[in-house]
Amino acid sequence: MGVGEEGHGSSTAGGIRRRGCTLSKDDFLPEESFKSWGNYVNALSNTPARLYDRVVTRSDEQEEMDAKARSVNQMKRSLNWWDLMWFGLGALVGAGIFVLTGLEARTDAGPAVVLAYVISGVSAMLAVFCYTEFAVEIPVAGGSFAYLRVELGDFVAFIAAGNILLEYVIGSAAMARSWTSYFATLCGRQPDDFRIVVNSLAEGYNRLDLIAIGVCFIISIIACNSTKASSRINYIASVVHVLILLFIIVAGLIHADTKNFTPFMPFGPRGVFKASAVLFFAYTGFDAVSTMAEETKNPARDIPIGLVGSVLLTTVLYCALASVLCLMQSYKNIDVNAPFSVAFEAVGLGWGKYVVAAGALKGMTSVLLVNCVGQARYLTHISRTHMMPPWFSYVNAKSGTPANATIFMMTSSALLALFTSLDILSNLLSISTLFIFILVALALLVRRYYVSNVTTKENRNKLLAFLALIVASSIGTATIWGVTDDWKGYCVTLPIWFLATAGISILVPKARSPKVWGVPLVPWIPSASIAINFFLLASMDKDSFIRFAVWTVFLLVYYVLLGLHASYDTAKELEKNAEWGKVEGGNASSLTNAGDTKSEPVASSK
């Protein structure tokens, strides 16, 4: 169904047809519920029953693996741990380090911003462990969507994935606008010199950024061409970036003054933790690497090394850069908008601002590329389930990349980047990433301690009770942090969290062990990830929660009107085909004609 693809055939079991892209209704809504208005009205009348079915029904690992057949062509397994590590560095070491470090050192942490990076790095590493186990055992393009679908069900997975897709689109748009700003710095010009001002449009939407459009267009071409080619470009760019960062570190240390480290913690521990909540988002992006598991040669080896290694290296770089900044200047004099540029000028190295601008420009390019690759794979796997139109699941036969999804996602980012100013975009970012990390940690605990027809009802109820206590105590701790300085409340919430986690460890037997690579110290690490991510949520601004609520309502409306019925029809049709295969003695020829070779039901109610 990609542009230019040829071939004819009957409809697949999932509704995907092997033919060229005509952009017809059947390319987007091929399911039985949308064949006629009568069918659609009947489907709407059955919404409560269908919604209940999708909420309580969970996928299984084999279904997620078999879903790859619905993309017509397979993604190419061309990546190794080295590629994944550099993809991780490209996704993580972006422009944030050049802005957030100065802001938090000046306003919240002082030189102790180094500790804030360590704290946020630890919280990111806890989430990385959870992602890694899932990515090794379910190596598909869906990332957290696939993991949540297996353990928490279709409905939770869709709401979570819908939010992270919006985060990707907004993040890419913001990065594209910033790209123009840093490019202007390199040219010795102001950012608005490269934008078209349209006075008839509202303020904040009236500076049209054509350069941002061009950058998004070029990035999408690279991502559509080849994942391996994208990896090589990202690798070369990331090596250059690391060299620039090392130059900044060395040059900064030469002009360091240890007196600037005194006082080390001028705003106290609260300031450090507040800064860590903001700086955590300098670590977001590694989840995009997990979506490349389907294209990894040896997931069991490559994913743990690539994911964990990139986050460790990033933490070291962040701490080194933060230390250099605070050694070059007193935290009181750090500029919040261009901290490193001003710091270099303050020590007599004014030309250094161009090095900083080049480093930031390269960092944003890498983040845009990795975001483009990751967000397309999220959308691809979601559309394989038909929660989104199956047109997006198509994988190009020649390049082995999800071309339709890539172009759609980057076009959405480009349109936002064209009109919307950076400050408006930045207010829309934040909460989704932490929300996803919490759900993935919960899903890992469910995965280890609950298996249908294995875990007893008594042990299931114990698990649910302890999970509820972990979540409630984590929310309580975060609330206390957000509204008061009184530490007495922690004497209640923290022991509850500890006892609930210990209760799972002691009183609930494990129902499953990891096949290849597993998170150590379960349930403590995923439980700690839940607590820390809720803690960081307490520092989020009101606009983030409003955006999260509004977008979630939109997702619910879409799901009830379209996604629910499309995915329900697809699941039931595949279940029926699987039953036919069993009746015929395991012969799944009825599925072969549909381009799907699976012989187990799509979704097993666990």
Buried (B, 14 or more C-beta within 10 A) or exposed (E): BBEEBEEEEEBBBBBBBBBBBEEEEBBBBBBBBBBEEEBBEEBBEBBEEBBEBBBEBBBBBBBBBBBBBBBBBEBBBBBBBBBBBBBBBBBBBBBBBBBBBBBBBBBBBBBBBBBBBBBBBBBBBBBBBBBBBBBBBBBBBBBBBBBBBBBBBBBBBBBBBBBBBBBBBBBBBBBBBBBBBBBBBEEEEEBEEBBEEEEEEEEEEBBBBEBBBBBBEBBBEBBBBBBBBBBEBBBEBBEBBBEBBEEBBEBBEEBBEEEBBEEEBBBEEEBBBBBBBBBBBBBBBBBBBBBBBBBBEBBBBBBBBBBBBBBBBBBEBBBBBBBBBBBBBBBEEBBBEBBBBBBBBBBEBEEBBBBBBBBBBBBBBBBBBBBBBBBBBBBBBBBBBBBBBBBBBBBBEEBBBBBBBBBBBBBBBBBBBBBBBBEBBBBBBBBBBBBBBBBBBBBBBBBBBBBEEEBEEEBBEBBEBBBEBBBBBBBBBBBBBEEEEEEEBBEEBBEBBBBBBBBBBEEBEBBBEBEEBBBEEBBBBBBBBBBBBBBBBBBBEEBBEEBBEEBBEEBBEBBBEBBBBBBBBBBBBBBBBBEBBEEEEEEBEBBEBBBBEBBBBBBBEB
